[in-house]
């Protein structure tokens, strides 16, 4: 089973477990996690809450990041690509936004949200890579499926 560590980022600080790293220590900690793992899944709380992801931090990372920052505009996706995101999770997006992303982006894009039936259709119709579930969600469709487990700070591939 594939699984990767999950970190939370807020105001340039990285939190994993009881550990919080700031400034240079944050960069070092994230780079070390990237060295040890194929991907690190980043939940960017500033992106979720304020549409202000920690782009400056990501520019300094030398590994593969899978960023979940709740991008709201195509420009947000482009910013994530420019700073080095290998995979991006897009949550609760509309059709026009997703069509535009698909046209301009060749990175791996995964969808997440509440309406799993609608997400399944969008992923199949538009050719996105798969679906990301929150810990309490269950899904039985035939797509590449990943689930975030905040209890042990991992994201695991289910299918």
Secondary structure, DSSP 4 states (H G I P E B T S, - for coil): --EEEEEEEETTEEEETTEEE-HHHHHHHHHHHHHHSS-EEEEEHHHHHHS---HHHHHT--S-EEEE----SHHHHHHHHHTTEEEEEEES--HHHHHHHHHH--SEEEEE-S-HHHHHHHHHHHT--EEEE-TT----SSS-EEEEETTTTEEEE--
